[in-house]
Amino acid sequence: MAAGLPARVTFASEAALEDALSTPSSGLLASMRSMPGDIIVLGAAGKMGPTLSRMARRALDELGSRDRVFAVSRFSSATAEQSLRESGIETIRCDLLDRRAVDALPHAPNVIFMAGHKFGTREAPSLTWAMNVVLPSIAAERYADSRIVAFSTGNVYALSSASGGGPLESEAPSPIGEYAMSCLGRERIFEDASARRGTRVAIVRLNYAIDLRYGVLVDIASRVLRDEPIDLRMGHVNVIWQGDANDWALRCLAHASAPPFVVNVTGVETLAVRALAERFGELLHRAPTFTGTEAPDALLSNASLAHSLFGPPSVSTAALVEWIAEWVQAGRPLLGKPTHFEERTGAF
């Protein structure tokens, strides 16, 4: 667990939570001051997109900038779209696989690429490859002259020793399963755009972002609360507060380059799933039960480069665990989207 006392914070509502997840840091303000221009977020309606878009808008507002933030998605939820509009973000409904529709999107010097597909890969692998490879190709061509921060995942790495600290960015990818392979394909598309067109790119390999409504820690806490066994096959994980992941991703605009800048984004520690479950058990007054046995390796990343650039995460793991325990015990809303972090064969 992270050193230091956890912050004594209670989030009484989703609005309070989203406010915390979208609060820009002083470092982000300094970074964006030097990177003027509109920001377009492609795939903005996912789990992270709305709070990242709000963070960008809030940072620009604090800087007194008139630059615009565009959030692009199919927006299956009109409520979610309206909420973004109320935050001063301009929303655009678009099928990002439609080349003509993408060509019609407004120009922006700063692009955050968040579109992708993970769950359901087993049932519809062709859709996963279309979303994770074809779609990036369309976006990279449309925004060839922009700075692009492209979200990727730590899944592009092989499983590594739980005692080794995780792979650095210099380690060659070795993805397991079609989802991870397609994510490496996405990276290669942006690398090709950078090599052929000089597009400035930053590739963010993230695992795992933590909201109080979803994420690895929510999965573990929910199982403890429901007296369901905790699967220990993937016995170790990395996590990071989603607010920090949002902040660092936006700050990566300043690092976009040709060839691409690649950075792992996650927390400081390698966390034991058993220890996390036991801590949730203390907080939720439950005795956790377990199934399976911890393997000596896990899906991990070493984010020392990100920490050297952006500082340590602003929220400790201990604080995240306390916040999530309070949230789930109070019966507050969850997204109902388990991470399947225990999957070791890459079949999602």
C-alpha contacts under 8 A as a table, 3 or more apart, distances in Angstrom:
res1	aa1	res2	aa2	distance
1	M	269	E	7.28
1	M	271	L	6.78
1	M	317	T	6.07
1	M	318	A	6.06
2	A	268	V	7.99
2	A	269	E	7.04
2	A	316	S	5.57
2	A	317	T	5.33
2	A	318	A	5.84
3	A	316	S	7.48
3	A	318	A	7.78
4	G	316	S	7.56
5	L	318	A	7.44
5	L	319	A	7.53
6	P	315	V	7.88
6	P	316	S	6.52
6	P	318	A	5.51
6	P	319	A	4.06
6	P	320	L	7.85
6	P	322	E	7.59
7	A	315	V	7.89
7	A	319	A	5.71
8	R	319	A	7.70
9	V	323	W	7.06
10	T	323	W	6.78
10	T	326	E	7.56
11	F	14	E	7.45
11	F	16	A	5.79
11	F	17	L	5.78
11	F	323	W	7.75
11	F	327	W	7.47
12	A	16	A	6.69
12	A	17	L	7.92
13	S	16	A	5.31
13	S	17	L	6.41
13	S	332	R	7.67
14	E	17	L	4.92
14	E	18	E	6.01
14	E	333	P	7.73
15	A	18	E	5.17
15	A	19	D	6.12
16	A	19	D	5.07
16	A	20	A	6.43
17	L	20	A	5.21
17	L	21	L	6.24
17	L	212	L	7.85
18	E	21	L	4.89
18	E	22	S	6.11
18	E	51	T	6.43
19	D	22	S	5.33
19	D	23	T	6.25
20	A	23	T	5.42
20	A	243	G	7.07
21	L	51	T	6.08
21	L	52	L	7.96
21	L	55	M	7.78
21	L	211	D	7.96
21	L	242	Q	6.43
21	L	243	G	4.25
21	L	244	D	7.98
21	L	246	N	7.91
22	S	51	T	5.09
22	S	52	L	6.25
22	S	54	R	5.72
22	S	55	M	4.22
22	S	58	R	7.66
22	S	243	G	6.15
22	S	246	N	7.65
23	T	55	M	5.78
23	T	58	R	7.27
23	T	243	G	7.31
24	P	28	L	6.06
24	P	29	L	6.87
24	P	55	M	5.70
24	P	56	A	7.61
24	P	58	R	6.97
24	P	59	A	5.78
24	P	247	D	6.46
25	S	28	L	5.16
25	S	29	L	6.41
25	S	247	D	7.08
26	S	29	L	5.05
26	S	30	A	6.27
27	G	30	A	5.18
27	G	31	S	6.19
27	G	251	R	7.97
27	G	310	F	7.50
28	L	31	S	4.96
28	L	32	M	6.04
28	L	59	A	7.42
28	L	247	D	6.37
28	L	248	W	7.69
28	L	250	L	7.26
28	L	251	R	5.80
29	L	32	M	5.24
29	L	33	R	6.04
29	L	59	A	5.89
29	L	60	L	7.85
29	L	62	E	7.88
29	L	63	L	7.10
30	A	33	R	5.17
30	A	34	S	6.75
31	S	34	S	5.50
31	S	35	M	6.52
31	S	251	R	5.97
31	S	254	A	6.66
32	M	35	M	4.77
32	M	36	P	6.41
32	M	59	A	7.62
32	M	60	L	7.60
32	M	251	R	7.29
32	M	254	A	7.93
33	R	36	P	6.28
33	R	63	L	7.09
34	S	254	A	7.97
35	M	253	L	7.66
35	M	254	A	6.64
36	P	67	D	7.43
37	G	67	D	5.58
37	G	68	R	7.62
37	G	108	A	6.85
37	G	109	P	5.87
37	G	110	N	6.73
38	D	67	D	4.85
38	D	68	R	4.76
38	D	69	V	5.89
38	D	70	F	7.85
38	D	108	A	5.12
38	D	109	P	6.23
38	D	110	N	6.23
39	I	56	A	7.83
39	I	67	D	7.66
39	I	68	R	6.34
39	I	69	V	4.85
39	I	70	F	6.28
39	I	108	A	5.78
39	I	109	P	6.82
39	I	110	N	4.71
39	I	111	V	5.75
39	I	112	I	7.44
40	I	69	V	5.76
40	I	70	F	4.58
40	I	71	A	6.05
40	I	72	V	7.29
40	I	108	A	6.15
40	I	110	N	6.38
40	I	111	V	5.00
40	I	112	I	6.26
41	V	44	A	5.54
41	V	49	G	7.46
41	V	53	S	6.91
41	V	69	V	7.64
41	V	70	F	6.10
41	V	71	A	4.96
41	V	72	V	5.95
41	V	111	V	5.96
41	V	112	I	4.70
41	V	113	F	6.08
41	V	114	M	7.10
42	L	71	A	6.52
42	L	72	V	4.99
42	L	73	S	6.60
42	L	96	L	7.97
42	L	111	V	7.38
42	L	112	I	6.16
42	L	113	F	4.96
42	L	114	M	5.74
42	L	115	A	6.15
43	G	46	G	6.66
43	G	49	G	6.92
43	G	71	A	7.52
43	G	72	V	5.76
43	G	73	S	5.02
43	G	113	F	6.68
43	G	114	M	4.96
43	G	115	A	4.19
43	G	116	G	7.62
44	A	48	M	7.62
44	A	49	G	4.14
44	A	50	P	5.93
44	A	53	S	7.24
44	A	71	A	5.34
44	A	72	V	5.58
44	A	73	S	5.67
44	A	114	M	6.67
44	A	115	A	7.50
45	A	48	M	7.65
45	A	49	G	5.38
45	A	50	P	5.94
45	A	71	A	7.88
45	A	72	V	7.70
45	A	73	S	5.92
45	A	74	R	7.87
45	A	75	F	6.27
45	A	80	A	7.62
45	A	81	E	7.97
46	G	49	G	5.26
46	G	50	P	7.13
46	G	114	M	7.97
46	G	115	A	7.97
47	K	50	P	7.25
48	M	51	T	5.85
48	M	52	L	6.16
48	M	242	Q	7.37
48	M	246	N	7.52
49	G	52	L	5.14
49	G	53	S	5.96
49	G	114	M	7.09
50	P	53	S	5.18
50	P	54	R	6.23
50	P	84	L	6.95
51	T	54	R	4.99
51	T	55	M	6.04
51	T	243	G	7.92
51	T	246	N	7.53
52	L	55	M	5.00
52	L	56	A	6.28
52	L	243	G	7.95
52	L	246	N	5.17
52	L	247	D	7.57
52	L	250	L	8.00
53	S	56	A	5.19
53	S	57	R	6.31
53	S	69	V	7.11
53	S	70	F	7.98
53	S	71	A	6.82
53	S	89	I	7.42
54	R	57	R	5.00
54	R	58	R	6.00
54	R	84	L	7.34
54	R	87	S	6.75
54	R	89	I	7.38
55	M	58	R	5.08
55	M	59	A	6.06
55	M	246	N	7.53
55	M	247	D	7.56
56	A	59	A	5.18
56	A	60	L	6.26
56	A	69	V	7.15
56	A	250	L	7.43
57	R	60	L	5.21
57	R	61	D	6.14
57	R	68	R	7.64
57	R	69	V	6.17
57	R	87	S	7.73
57	R	88	G	7.05
57	R	89	I	6.82
58	R	61	D	5.01
58	R	62	E	6.14
59	A	62	E	5.15
59	A	63	L	6.29
60	L	63	L	5.05
60	L	64	G	6.23
60	L	65	S	5.10
60	L	66	R	7.32
60	L	67	D	6.98
61	D	64	G	4.97
61	D	65	S	5.81
61	D	66	R	7.61
62	E	65	S	7.61
68	R	89	I	7.36
68	R	90	E	7.54
69	V	88	G	8.00
69	V	89	I	5.41
69	V	90	E	6.19
70	F	89	I	5.95
70	F	90	E	4.77
70	F	91	T	5.65
70	F	92	I	7.05
71	A	89	I	6.73
71	A	90	E	6.15
71	A	91	T	4.73
71	A	92	I	6.19
72	V	91	T	5.91
72	V	92	I	4.85
72	V	93	R	5.93
72	V	94	C	6.33
73	S	91	T	7.90
73	S	92	I	6.59
73	S	93	R	5.27
73	S	94	C	5.46
73	S	95	D	6.90
73	S	96	L	7.54
74	R	93	R	4.90
74	R	94	C	5.17
74	R	95	D	5.78
75	F	78	A	6.50
75	F	80	A	7.46
75	F	81	E	6.32
75	F	93	R	6.31
77	S	80	A	5.33
77	S	81	E	6.46
78	A	81	E	5.05
78	A	82	Q	6.09
79	T	82	Q	5.11
79	T	83	S	6.17
80	A	83	S	5.11
80	A	84	L	6.49
81	E	84	L	5.28
81	E	85	R	6.41
81	E	91	T	6.76
82	Q	85	R	4.98
82	Q	86	E	6.19
83	S	86	E	5.12
83	S	87	S	6.50
84	L	87	S	5.07
84	L	88	G	6.79
84	L	89	I	5.49
84	L	90	E	7.52
84	L	91	T	7.25
85	R	88	G	5.25
85	R	89	I	4.91
85	R	90	E	5.88
85	R	91	T	6.58
86	E	89	I	7.20
94	C	98	D	7.90
94	C	101	A	6.40
94	C	102	V	7.25
95	D	98	D	5.49
95	D	101	A	6.89
95	D	102	V	7.69
96	L	99	R	7.06
96	L	101	A	7.13
96	L	102	V	5.99
96	L	135	L	6.34
96	L	138	I	7.87
96	L	139	A	7.78
97	L	102	V	7.81
97	L	130	A	7.93
97	L	131	M	7.42
97	L	134	V	7.43
97	L	135	L	5.33
97	L	138	I	7.33
98	D	101	A	5.32
98	D	102	V	6.29
99	R	102	V	5.10
99	R	103	D	6.09
99	R	138	I	6.24
100	R	103	D	5.01
100	R	104	A	6.37
101	A	104	A	5.16
101	A	105	L	6.74
102	V	105	L	5.27
102	V	138	I	7.50
102	V	139	A	7.16
102	V	142	R	7.05
103	D	142	R	6.07
107	H	143	Y	7.55
108	A	111	V	6.72
108	A	143	Y	7.90
108	A	146	S	6.80
109	P	145	D	7.36
109	P	146	S	4.50
109	P	147	R	5.98
110	N	146	S	5.82
110	N	147	R	5.07
110	N	148	I	6.24
110	N	253	L	7.00
111	V	143	Y	7.74
111	V	146	S	6.76
111	V	147	R	6.02
111	V	148	I	4.67
111	V	149	V	6.21
112	I	148	I	5.88
112	I	149	V	4.90
112	I	150	A	6.19
112	I	151	F	7.81
112	I	250	L	7.67
113	F	148	I	6.91
113	F	149	V	5.99
113	F	150	A	4.70
113	F	151	F	6.10
114	M	150	A	6.57
114	M	151	F	5.51
115	A	131	M	7.34
115	A	132	N	7.62
116	G	128	T	7.64
116	G	131	M	5.48
116	G	132	N	5.28
117	H	120	G	7.99
117	H	121	T	7.58
117	H	127	L	7.77
117	H	128	T	5.35
117	H	131	M	5.98
117	H	132	N	6.44
118	K	121	T	5.88
118	K	128	T	6.72
118	K	179	Y	6.11
118	K	348	F	6.58
119	F	122	R	7.86
119	F	348	F	5.16
120	G	123	E	5.29
120	G	124	A	5.98
120	G	125	P	7.62
120	G	348	F	6.04
121	T	124	A	5.09
121	T	125	P	4.66
121	T	126	S	7.97
121	T	127	L	7.51
121	T	128	T	5.73
121	T	178	E	7.29
121	T	179	Y	6.32
121	T	347	A	7.29
121	T	348	F	5.61
122	R	125	P	5.83
122	R	347	A	6.15
122	R	348	F	5.89
124	A	127	L	5.56
124	A	128	T	6.72
125	P	128	T	5.06
125	P	129	W	6.38
125	P	178	E	7.26
125	P	179	Y	7.99
126	S	129	W	5.20
126	S	130	A	6.15
127	L	130	A	4.97
127	L	131	M	6.03
128	T	131	M	5.21
128	T	132	N	5.88
128	T	179	Y	6.95
128	T	182	S	7.15
129	W	132	N	5.10
129	W	133	V	5.46
129	W	134	V	6.95
129	W	182	S	5.64
130	A	133	V	5.52
130	A	134	V	4.75
130	A	135	L	6.22
131	M	134	V	6.07
131	M	135	L	5.18
131	M	136	P	7.53
132	N	135	L	6.23
132	N	136	P	6.50
132	N	182	S	5.77
132	N	183	C	6.03
132	N	185	G	7.16
132	N	186	R	5.46
133	V	136	P	5.44
133	V	137	S	6.40
133	V	182	S	6.48
133	V	183	C	7.55
133	V	185	G	5.72
133	V	186	R	4.79
133	V	189	I	6.88
134	V	137	S	5.16
134	V	138	I	6.54
135	L	138	I	5.20
135	L	139	A	6.34
136	P	139	A	5.00
136	P	140	A	5.85
136	P	186	R	6.23
136	P	189	I	6.72
136	P	190	F	7.24
137	S	140	A	5.14
137	S	141	E	6.22
137	S	189	I	6.00
137	S	190	F	7.42
138	I	141	E	5.34
138	I	142	R	6.28
139	A	142	R	5.09
139	A	143	Y	6.06
140	A	143	Y	5.31
140	A	144	A	5.53
140	A	189	I	7.80
140	A	190	F	6.49
140	A	193	A	6.31
141	E	144	A	5.18
141	E	193	A	7.35
143	Y	146	S	5.27
143	Y	147	R	7.98
143	Y	148	I	7.83
144	A	193	A	7.13
144	A	197	R	6.60
144	A	198	G	7.66
144	A	199	T	5.22
145	D	198	G	7.89
145	D	199	T	5.86
145	D	200	R	7.75
146	S	199	T	6.70
146	S	200	R	6.83
147	R	199	T	6.89
147	R	200	R	4.99
147	R	201	V	5.94
147	R	253	L	6.37
147	R	256	A	5.97
147	R	257	S	7.84
148	I	199	T	7.77
148	I	200	R	6.27
148	I	201	V	4.78
148	I	202	A	6.27
148	I	253	L	6.80
148	I	256	A	6.63
149	V	201	V	5.80
149	V	202	A	4.69
149	V	203	I	5.95
149	V	204	V	7.09
149	V	249	A	7.01
149	V	250	L	7.68
149	V	252	C	6.56
149	V	253	L	6.01
149	V	256	A	6.88
150	A	187	E	7.92
150	A	190	F	7.93
150	A	201	V	7.14
150	A	202	A	6.12
150	A	203	I	4.93
150	A	204	V	6.13
151	F	203	I	5.99
151	F	204	V	4.88
151	F	205	R	6.45
151	F	206	L	7.26
152	S	183	C	6.37
152	S	184	L	7.90
152	S	186	R	7.72
152	S	187	E	7.11
152	S	203	I	6.39
152	S	204	V	5.38
152	S	205	R	4.58
152	S	206	L	6.27
153	T	156	V	6.26
153	T	180	A	8.00
153	T	183	C	7.12
153	T	204	V	7.13
153	T	205	R	4.16
153	T	206	L	4.65
153	T	207	N	6.17
154	G	157	Y	5.86
154	G	205	R	5.14
154	G	206	L	5.60
154	G	207	N	5.56
154	G	264	N	7.29
154	G	299	L	7.24
154	G	300	L	6.90
154	G	301	S	6.33
155	N	158	A	7.34
155	N	175	P	6.27
155	N	176	I	7.47
155	N	180	A	5.37
155	N	183	C	7.89
155	N	299	L	6.85
156	V	173	P	5.37
156	V	174	S	6.00
156	V	175	P	4.45
156	V	176	I	7.45
156	V	180	A	5.35
156	V	181	M	6.92
156	V	183	C	6.72
156	V	184	L	5.86
157	Y	167	P	7.26
157	Y	171	E	7.97
157	Y	172	A	7.47
157	Y	173	P	4.74
157	Y	174	S	5.04
157	Y	175	P	5.42
157	Y	176	I	7.93
157	Y	299	L	7.35
157	Y	300	L	7.95
158	A	173	P	6.80
158	A	174	S	4.89
158	A	175	P	5.71
158	A	176	I	6.70
158	A	299	L	6.93
159	L	297	D	5.70
159	L	298	A	4.85
159	L	299	L	4.79
159	L	300	L	6.98
160	S	164	G	7.23
160	S	166	G	6.09
160	S	167	P	7.11
160	S	297	D	4.92
160	S	298	A	5.51
160	S	299	L	6.40
160	S	300	L	6.60
161	S	164	G	5.15
161	S	165	G	7.54
161	S	166	G	7.06
161	S	296	P	5.96
161	S	297	D	4.23
161	S	298	A	6.49
162	A	165	G	6.79
162	A	166	G	7.33
162	A	236	H	6.52
162	A	270	T	7.25
162	A	296	P	5.88
162	A	297	D	4.93
162	A	298	A	5.96
162	A	300	L	7.73
165	G	269	E	7.96
165	G	270	T	6.70
165	G	300	L	7.49
165	G	301	S	7.09
165	G	302	N	5.84
166	G	299	L	7.86
166	G	300	L	4.80
166	G	301	S	4.24
166	G	302	N	4.68
167	P	170	S	7.84
167	P	171	E	6.04
167	P	300	L	6.88
167	P	301	S	5.04
167	P	302	N	5.35
168	L	171	E	5.62
168	L	264	N	7.46
168	L	301	S	6.61
168	L	302	N	5.22
168	L	303	A	7.14
169	E	172	A	7.88
169	E	262	V	6.51
169	E	263	V	6.23
169	E	264	N	6.54
169	E	302	N	7.88
173	P	184	L	7.65
175	P	180	A	5.10
175	P	181	M	5.38
175	P	184	L	7.34
176	I	179	Y	7.91
176	I	180	A	5.86
176	I	181	M	6.79
176	I	345	T	6.31
176	I	346	G	5.28
177	G	180	A	5.65
177	G	181	M	6.19
177	G	345	T	6.33
177	G	346	G	4.30
177	G	347	A	6.00
178	E	181	M	4.91
178	E	182	S	5.98
178	E	346	G	6.99
178	E	347	A	7.33
179	Y	182	S	5.22
179	Y	183	C	6.33
179	Y	346	G	6.73
179	Y	347	A	7.38
179	Y	348	F	7.15
180	A	183	C	5.00
180	A	184	L	6.36
180	A	346	G	6.87
181	M	184	L	5.15
181	M	185	G	6.23
182	S	185	G	4.69
182	S	186	R	6.28
183	C	186	R	4.96
183	C	187	E	6.47
184	L	187	E	5.02
184	L	188	R	6.23
185	G	188	R	5.01
185	G	189	I	6.26
186	R	189	I	5.19
186	R	190	F	6.59
187	E	190	F	5.31
187	E	191	E	6.16
187	E	203	I	7.12
188	R	191	E	4.85
188	R	192	D	6.03
189	I	192	D	5.10
189	I	193	A	6.31
190	F	193	A	4.99
190	F	194	S	6.16
190	F	201	V	7.05
190	F	260	P	7.92
191	E	194	S	5.04
191	E	195	A	6.17
191	E	201	V	7.76
191	E	259	P	6.84
191	E	260	P	6.31
192	D	195	A	5.01
192	D	196	R	5.97
193	A	196	R	5.29
193	A	197	R	5.46
193	A	198	G	6.82
193	A	199	T	5.91
194	S	197	R	5.53
194	S	198	G	4.54
194	S	199	T	4.26
194	S	200	R	6.13
194	S	201	V	6.78
194	S	257	S	8.00
194	S	258	A	5.36
194	S	259	P	5.84
194	S	260	P	6.74
195	A	198	G	5.66
195	A	199	T	7.47
195	A	258	A	6.87
195	A	259	P	6.46
196	R	199	T	7.97
198	G	258	A	5.80
198	G	259	P	7.80
199	T	257	S	7.33
199	T	258	A	6.20
200	R	256	A	4.91
200	R	257	S	4.07
200	R	258	A	4.95
200	R	259	P	7.25
200	R	260	P	6.50
201	V	255	H	7.96
201	V	256	A	4.38
201	V	257	S	5.17
201	V	258	A	6.46
201	V	259	P	7.35
201	V	260	P	4.73
201	V	261	F	6.37
202	A	252	C	6.30
202	A	253	L	6.95
202	A	255	H	6.48
202	A	256	A	4.47
202	A	257	S	6.63
202	A	260	P	5.35
202	A	261	F	4.59
202	A	262	V	5.77
202	A	263	V	7.65
203	I	260	P	6.78
203	I	261	F	6.14
203	I	262	V	4.72
203	I	263	V	6.33
204	V	249	A	6.93
204	V	262	V	6.20
204	V	263	V	5.29
204	V	264	N	6.04
204	V	265	V	6.51
205	R	262	V	7.49
205	R	263	V	6.07
205	R	264	N	4.67
205	R	265	V	5.86
206	L	209	A	7.22
206	L	245	A	7.85
206	L	264	N	6.05
206	L	265	V	4.79
206	L	266	T	6.16
207	N	238	N	6.43
207	N	239	V	6.15
207	N	240	I	7.51
207	N	265	V	6.69
207	N	266	T	5.68
207	N	300	L	7.80
207	N	301	S	7.58
208	Y	215	G	7.05
208	Y	216	V	7.13
208	Y	238	N	6.24
208	Y	239	V	4.57
208	Y	240	I	6.10
208	Y	266	T	6.55
209	A	215	G	6.51
209	A	239	V	5.90
209	A	240	I	5.08
209	A	241	W	5.75
209	A	242	Q	4.84
209	A	245	A	6.68
209	A	266	T	7.53
210	I	214	Y	6.67
210	I	215	G	5.03
210	I	216	V	7.13
210	I	217	L	7.15
210	I	239	V	6.60
210	I	240	I	5.80
210	I	241	W	4.82
210	I	242	Q	5.06
211	D	214	Y	5.54
211	D	215	G	6.31
211	D	241	W	6.66
211	D	242	Q	5.73
212	L	215	G	7.52
212	L	218	V	6.61
212	L	323	W	7.26
212	L	324	I	5.43
212	L	327	W	6.84
212	L	334	L	7.64
213	R	218	V	6.74
213	R	333	P	6.41
213	R	334	L	4.22
213	R	335	L	5.55
213	R	336	G	7.95
214	Y	217	L	7.70
214	Y	218	V	5.37
214	Y	219	D	7.04
214	Y	334	L	6.32
214	Y	335	L	5.94
214	Y	336	G	7.16
214	Y	337	K	6.50
214	Y	338	P	6.91
214	Y	339	T	7.83
215	G	218	V	5.23
215	G	219	D	6.23
215	G	338	P	6.95
215	G	339	T	6.09
216	V	219	D	5.05
216	V	220	I	6.35
216	V	239	V	7.67
216	V	338	P	7.70
216	V	339	T	6.19
216	V	341	F	6.59
217	L	220	I	5.14
217	L	221	A	6.05
217	L	276	L	7.83
217	L	321	V	7.02
217	L	324	I	7.41
218	V	221	A	5.05
218	V	222	S	5.87
218	V	324	I	6.49
218	V	328	V	7.86
219	D	222	S	5.31
219	D	223	R	6.33
219	D	338	P	6.17
219	D	339	T	7.29
220	I	223	R	5.29
220	I	224	V	6.29
220	I	230	I	6.83
220	I	276	L	7.65
220	I	277	A	6.18
220	I	280	F	7.95
221	A	224	V	5.10
221	A	225	L	6.15
221	A	277	A	6.86
221	A	280	F	5.89
221	A	324	I	7.31
221	A	325	A	6.52
221	A	328	V	7.39
222	S	225	L	5.07
222	S	226	R	6.15
222	S	328	V	6.86
223	R	226	R	5.09
223	R	227	D	5.97
223	R	228	E	4.81
223	R	229	P	6.65
223	R	230	I	6.67
224	V	227	D	5.06
224	V	228	E	6.02
224	V	229	P	7.35
224	V	230	I	7.50
224	V	277	A	6.82
224	V	280	F	6.95
224	V	281	G	6.36
224	V	284	L	7.77
224	V	286	R	6.61
224	V	287	A	7.48
224	V	288	P	5.44
224	V	289	T	7.74
225	L	228	E	7.66
225	L	281	G	7.86
225	L	284	L	6.58
225	L	286	R	6.72
225	L	328	V	7.98
225	L	329	Q	7.55
227	D	286	R	7.36
227	D	287	A	7.81
227	D	288	P	6.72
227	D	289	T	7.33
228	E	288	P	7.72
228	E	289	T	6.96
229	P	288	P	6.88
229	P	289	T	4.73
229	P	290	F	4.69
229	P	291	T	5.97
230	I	277	A	7.53
230	I	288	P	7.37
230	I	289	T	6.16
230	I	290	F	4.57
230	I	291	T	5.94
231	D	234	M	7.49
231	D	290	F	5.99
231	D	291	T	4.97
231	D	292	G	5.79
231	D	293	T	7.96
231	D	342	E	6.64
232	L	235	G	4.83
232	L	273	V	6.76
232	L	274	R	7.09
232	L	290	F	6.78
232	L	291	T	6.13
232	L	292	G	5.19
232	L	293	T	5.33
232	L	294	E	5.16
232	L	342	E	7.17
233	R	292	G	5.55
233	R	293	T	5.42
233	R	294	E	5.00
233	R	295	A	5.95
233	R	342	E	6.02
233	R	343	E	7.88
233	R	344	R	7.60
234	M	237	V	7.59
234	M	273	V	7.82
234	M	294	E	6.24
234	M	295	A	6.49
234	M	297	D	7.72
234	M	298	A	5.71
234	M	299	L	7.69
234	M	341	F	7.13
234	M	342	E	4.75
234	M	343	E	7.04
234	M	344	R	6.76
235	G	272	A	5.88
235	G	273	V	5.23
235	G	274	R	7.08
235	G	293	T	7.60
235	G	294	E	4.59
235	G	295	A	6.30
235	G	297	D	7.97
235	G	298	A	6.82
235	G	342	E	7.82
236	H	270	T	6.39
236	H	271	L	5.30
236	H	272	A	4.54
236	H	273	V	5.46
236	H	294	E	7.96
236	H	297	D	7.90
236	H	298	A	5.93
236	H	299	L	7.69
236	H	300	L	7.82
237	V	270	T	5.90
237	V	271	L	5.26
237	V	272	A	6.69
237	V	273	V	7.00
237	V	298	A	7.08
237	V	299	L	6.78
237	V	300	L	6.19
238	N	266	T	6.22
238	N	267	G	6.00
238	N	268	V	7.75
238	N	269	E	6.51
238	N	270	T	5.50
238	N	271	L	6.13
238	N	300	L	6.11
238	N	301	S	7.13
239	V	266	T	5.55
239	V	267	G	5.30
239	V	317	T	7.87
240	I	244	D	6.93
240	I	245	A	6.77
240	I	265	V	7.84
240	I	266	T	5.04
240	I	267	G	4.81
240	I	313	P	7.11
240	I	317	T	7.79
241	W	244	D	5.45
241	W	245	A	6.50
241	W	313	P	7.43
241	W	314	S	7.96
241	W	315	V	6.38
241	W	320	L	7.42
242	Q	245	A	4.85
242	Q	246	N	6.04
243	G	246	N	5.15
243	G	247	D	6.17
244	D	247	D	4.98
244	D	248	W	6.02
244	D	313	P	6.21
244	D	314	S	6.73
244	D	315	V	7.99
245	A	248	W	5.28
245	A	249	A	6.02
245	A	265	V	6.79
245	A	266	T	7.56
246	N	249	A	5.27
246	N	250	L	6.37
247	D	250	L	5.40
247	D	251	R	6.28
248	W	251	R	4.92
248	W	252	C	6.16
248	W	265	V	7.85
248	W	306	A	7.97
248	W	310	F	6.84
249	A	252	C	5.07
249	A	253	L	7.31
250	L	253	L	5.72
251	R	254	A	5.90
251	R	255	H	7.52
252	C	255	H	4.98
252	C	256	A	6.38
253	L	256	A	5.33
255	H	261	F	6.54
256	A	260	P	6.44
256	A	261	F	5.88
257	S	260	P	5.05
257	S	261	F	5.85
258	A	261	F	7.53
263	V	303	A	7.33
263	V	305	L	6.82
263	V	306	A	6.40
264	N	301	S	6.52
264	N	302	N	6.65
264	N	303	A	4.92
264	N	305	L	7.37
264	N	306	A	6.58
265	V	301	S	7.98
265	V	303	A	5.59
265	V	306	A	6.27
266	T	301	S	7.18
266	T	302	N	7.66
266	T	303	A	5.81
267	G	303	A	6.91
267	G	312	P	7.79
267	G	313	P	6.45
268	V	302	N	7.84
268	V	303	A	6.98
268	V	304	S	7.61
268	V	312	P	7.35
268	V	313	P	7.68
270	T	300	L	7.61
271	L	275	A	7.70
271	L	276	L	7.42
272	A	275	A	5.33
272	A	276	L	6.34
273	V	276	L	5.08
273	V	277	A	6.19
274	R	277	A	5.19
274	R	278	E	6.21
275	A	278	E	5.06
275	A	279	R	6.20
276	L	279	R	5.17
276	L	280	F	6.25
276	L	321	V	7.88
277	A	280	F	5.06
277	A	281	G	6.04
277	A	288	P	6.34
278	E	281	G	4.85
278	E	282	E	6.41
278	E	287	A	7.45
278	E	288	P	6.32
279	R	282	E	5.14
279	R	283	L	6.44
279	R	321	V	7.87
280	F	283	L	5.07
280	F	284	L	5.85
280	F	286	R	7.90
280	F	321	V	7.05
280	F	325	A	6.46
281	G	284	L	5.16
281	G	285	H	5.49
281	G	286	R	4.60
281	G	287	A	5.39
281	G	288	P	5.78
282	E	285	H	5.24
282	E	286	R	6.64
282	E	287	A	7.70
283	L	286	R	7.91
283	L	322	E	7.43
283	L	325	A	6.42
284	L	325	A	6.53
284	L	329	Q	6.94
295	A	298	A	7.16
298	A	344	R	7.96
303	A	306	A	5.35
303	A	307	H	6.34
304	S	307	H	5.01
304	S	308	S	6.11
305	L	308	S	5.15
305	L	309	L	6.35
306	A	309	L	5.13
306	A	310	F	5.82
306	A	311	G	7.34
307	H	310	F	5.25
307	H	311	G	4.55
307	H	312	P	5.09
307	H	313	P	7.56
308	S	311	G	5.68
308	S	312	P	7.82
313	P	316	S	6.87
315	V	319	A	6.45
315	V	320	L	6.97
316	S	319	A	5.22
316	S	320	L	6.38
317	T	320	L	4.97
317	T	321	V	6.14
318	A	321	V	5.24
318	A	322	E	6.39
319	A	322	E	5.16
319	A	323	W	6.09
320	L	323	W	5.10
320	L	324	I	6.05
321	V	324	I	5.25
321	V	325	A	6.07
322	E	325	A	5.15
322	E	326	E	6.24
323	W	326	E	5.29
323	W	327	W	6.14
324	I	327	W	4.89
324	I	328	V	6.06
325	A	328	V	5.48
325	A	329	Q	5.95
326	E	329	Q	5.24
326	E	330	A	6.10
327	W	330	A	5.30
327	W	331	G	6.55
327	W	332	R	5.72
328	V	331	G	5.06
328	V	332	R	6.00
329	Q	332	R	7.76
340	H	343	E	5.74
340	H	348	F	7.63
343	E	346	G	6.23
343	E	347	A	7.04
343	E	348	F	7.73
344	R	347	A	7.92
